[in-house]
Amino acid sequence: MQVRYSPYDFDVHEGPYPYYARLHDQAPVFRNETDDFWTLSRHADVRAALRNSDGFSSRNGFRMEPAFWGPRAESVIADLPAHHDRTDRAPNNRGFASLPTRVTPR
């Protein structure tokens, strides 16, 4: 059976785990030509991609819909790492570091 996967497919929404398992086992690096995206389904591949901003980037936005793509995609996630570190992560990290490390329900 050929591997099929689209996050827009209602069958995937109803039960995604068999799709994820098939991707993981049969197509860990999967190309969806129709929707024009790649999917990585193994932890080591995702981790490597996250650490390689030269080869993998969200500079054109983080939404999959083509209407939201482009170099002018505005978001913290779309910032390139060097700019993102300088402008957002460092100040935010200081703020988050002062939060309590444990949350208890009321």
Short mmCIF file of the C-alpha atoms (twelve columns), coordinates in Angstrom:
data_MODEL
# 
_entry.id   MODEL 
# 
loop_
_atom_site.group_PDB 
_atom_site.id 
_atom_site.type_symbol 
_atom_site.label_atom_id 
_atom_site.label_alt_id 
_atom_site.label_comp_id 
_atom_site.label_asym_id 
_atom_site.label_seq_id 
_atom_site.Cartn_x 
_atom_site.Cartn_y 
_atom_site.Cartn_z 
_atom_site.pdbx_PDB_model_num 
ATOM 1   C CA . MET A 1   0.000   0.000  0.000  1 
ATOM 2   C CA . GLN A 2   1.316   3.415  -0.945 1 
ATOM 3   C CA . VAL A 3   1.754   5.836  1.939  1 
ATOM 4   C CA . ARG A 4   -0.724  8.693  1.900  1 
ATOM 5   C CA . TYR A 5   -0.805  11.594 4.344  1 
ATOM 6   C CA . SER A 6   -2.400  15.012 4.385  1 
ATOM 7   C CA . PRO A 7   -3.246  16.962 7.538  1 
ATOM 8   C CA . TYR A 8   -6.297  18.232 5.620  1 
ATOM 9   C CA . ASP A 9   -7.738  14.710 5.228  1 
ATOM 10  C CA . PHE A 10  -10.738 14.152 7.511  1 
ATOM 11  C CA . ASP A 11  -9.742  10.491 8.000  1 
ATOM 12  C CA . VAL A 12  -6.457  11.690 9.476  1 
ATOM 13  C CA . HIS A 13  -8.363  13.931 11.886 1 
ATOM 14  C CA . GLU A 14  -10.566 11.027 12.962 1 
ATOM 15  C CA . GLY A 15  -7.635  8.700  13.691 1 
ATOM 16  C CA . PRO A 16  -4.144  10.060 13.002 1 
ATOM 17  C CA . TYR A 17  -2.049  7.395  14.744 1 
ATOM 18  C CA . PRO A 18  -2.206  4.692  12.039 1 
ATOM 19  C CA . TYR A 19  -1.091  7.339  9.528  1 
ATOM 20  C CA . TYR A 20  1.761   8.406  11.789 1 
ATOM 21  C CA . ALA A 21  2.857   4.791  12.277 1 
ATOM 22  C CA . ARG A 22  2.825   4.153  8.527  1 
ATOM 23  C CA . LEU A 23  4.858   7.310  7.902  1 
ATOM 24  C CA . HIS A 24  7.338   6.328  10.606 1 
ATOM 25  C CA . ASP A 25  7.766   2.770  9.312  1 
ATOM 26  C CA . GLN A 26  7.472   3.184  5.535  1 
ATOM 27  C CA . ALA A 27  8.181   6.819  4.645  1 
ATOM 28  C CA . PRO A 28  10.063  8.639  7.418  1 
ATOM 29  C CA . VAL A 29  10.785  11.493 5.007  1 
ATOM 30  C CA . PHE A 30  7.519   11.916 3.124  1 
ATOM 31  C CA . ARG A 31  6.728   14.304 0.271  1 
ATOM 32  C CA . ASN A 32  3.112   15.316 -0.328 1 
ATOM 33  C CA . GLU A 33  3.160   16.609 -3.902 1 
ATOM 34  C CA . THR A 34  -0.481  17.724 -3.883 1 
ATOM 35  C CA . ASP A 35  -0.217  19.989 -0.836 1 
ATOM 36  C CA . ASP A 36  3.474   20.810 -1.477 1 
ATOM 37  C CA . PHE A 37  5.098   19.910 1.833  1 
ATOM 38  C CA . TRP A 38  7.545   17.478 3.430  1 
ATOM 39  C CA . THR A 39  6.886   15.517 6.619  1 
ATOM 40  C CA . LEU A 40  9.547   14.099 8.928  1 
ATOM 41  C CA . SER A 41  8.219   11.375 11.197 1 
ATOM 42  C CA . ARG A 42  11.225  10.096 13.135 1 
ATOM 43  C CA . HIS A 43  12.556  11.829 16.216 1 
ATOM 44  C CA . ALA A 44  16.190  11.823 15.068 1 
ATOM 45  C CA . ASP A 45  15.251  13.375 11.708 1 
ATOM 46  C CA . VAL A 46  13.119  16.071 13.327 1 
ATOM 47  C CA . ARG A 47  15.855  16.843 15.842 1 
ATOM 48  C CA . ALA A 48  18.472  17.112 13.071 1 
ATOM 49  C CA . ALA A 49  16.205  19.403 11.042 1 
ATOM 50  C CA . LEU A 50  15.581  21.688 14.021 1 
ATOM 51  C CA . ARG A 51  19.340  22.055 14.518 1 
ATOM 52  C CA . ASN A 52  20.049  22.767 10.830 1 
ATOM 53  C CA . SER A 53  18.608  26.196 10.029 1 
ATOM 54  C CA . ASP A 54  20.671  26.384 6.824  1 
ATOM 55  C CA . GLY A 55  18.951  23.328 5.370  1 
ATOM 56  C CA . PHE A 56  15.554  23.658 7.045  1 
ATOM 57  C CA . SER A 57  13.884  26.954 7.701  1 
ATOM 58  C CA . SER A 58  10.537  28.543 8.506  1 
ATOM 59  C CA . ARG A 59  11.622  31.829 6.940  1 
ATOM 60  C CA . ASN A 60  8.617   31.697 4.601  1 
ATOM 61  C CA . GLY A 61  6.207   31.222 7.462  1 
ATOM 62  C CA . PHE A 62  4.969   28.380 9.590  1 
ATOM 63  C CA . ARG A 63  1.558   27.920 7.996  1 
ATOM 64  C CA . MET A 64  1.185   25.277 5.297  1 
ATOM 65  C CA . GLU A 65  -1.417  27.173 3.297  1 
ATOM 66  C CA . PRO A 66  0.262   28.831 0.274  1 
ATOM 67  C CA . ALA A 67  -1.633  32.072 0.905  1 
ATOM 68  C CA . PHE A 68  0.456   32.511 4.066  1 
ATOM 69  C CA . TRP A 69  3.857   31.708 2.510  1 
ATOM 70  C CA . GLY A 70  6.541   34.153 1.571  1 
ATOM 71  C CA . PRO A 71  9.559   36.034 2.801  1 
ATOM 72  C CA . ARG A 72  7.299   38.628 4.431  1 
ATOM 73  C CA . ALA A 73  5.594   36.041 6.655  1 
ATOM 74  C CA . GLU A 74  5.403   37.828 9.987  1 
ATOM 75  C CA . SER A 75  5.857   35.783 13.133 1 
ATOM 76  C CA . VAL A 76  8.313   34.993 15.879 1 
ATOM 77  C CA . ILE A 77  8.488   31.440 14.549 1 
ATOM 78  C CA . ALA A 78  9.388   32.648 11.041 1 
ATOM 79  C CA . ASP A 79  12.397  34.667 12.234 1 
ATOM 80  C CA . LEU A 80  15.765  33.288 11.297 1 
ATOM 81  C CA . PRO A 81  17.671  31.931 14.308 1 
ATOM 82  C CA . ALA A 82  20.235  34.725 14.749 1 
ATOM 83  C CA . HIS A 83  17.597  37.459 14.620 1 
ATOM 84  C CA . HIS A 84  15.162  35.426 16.688 1 
ATOM 85  C CA . ASP A 85  17.723  34.834 19.443 1 
ATOM 86  C CA . ARG A 86  18.631  38.487 19.639 1 
ATOM 87  C CA . THR A 87  15.137  39.948 19.587 1 
ATOM 88  C CA . ASP A 88  12.862  37.459 21.249 1 
ATOM 89  C CA . ARG A 89  14.371  34.506 23.042 1 
ATOM 90  C CA . ALA A 90  16.785  36.216 25.429 1 
ATOM 91  C CA . PRO A 91  14.300  38.740 26.891 1 
ATOM 92  C CA . ASN A 92  11.559  36.115 27.075 1 
ATOM 93  C CA . ASN A 93  13.827  33.541 28.682 1 
ATOM 94  C CA . ARG A 94  14.578  35.962 31.528 1 
ATOM 95  C CA . GLY A 95  10.851  36.450 32.061 1 
ATOM 96  C CA . PHE A 96  10.067  32.739 32.000 1 
ATOM 97  C CA . ALA A 97  12.974  31.934 34.313 1 
ATOM 98  C CA . SER A 98  11.288  33.905 37.102 1 
ATOM 99  C CA . LEU A 99  8.074   31.831 36.898 1 
ATOM 100 C CA . PRO A 100 7.447   29.115 39.453 1 
ATOM 101 C CA . THR A 101 8.567   25.725 38.238 1 
ATOM 102 C CA . ARG A 102 5.540   23.913 39.554 1 
ATOM 103 C CA . VAL A 103 1.892   24.677 38.917 1 
ATOM 104 C CA . THR A 104 -0.765  23.255 41.189 1 
ATOM 105 C CA . PRO A 105 -4.502  23.254 40.428 1 
ATOM 106 C CA . ARG A 106 -6.854  25.169 42.677 1 
# 
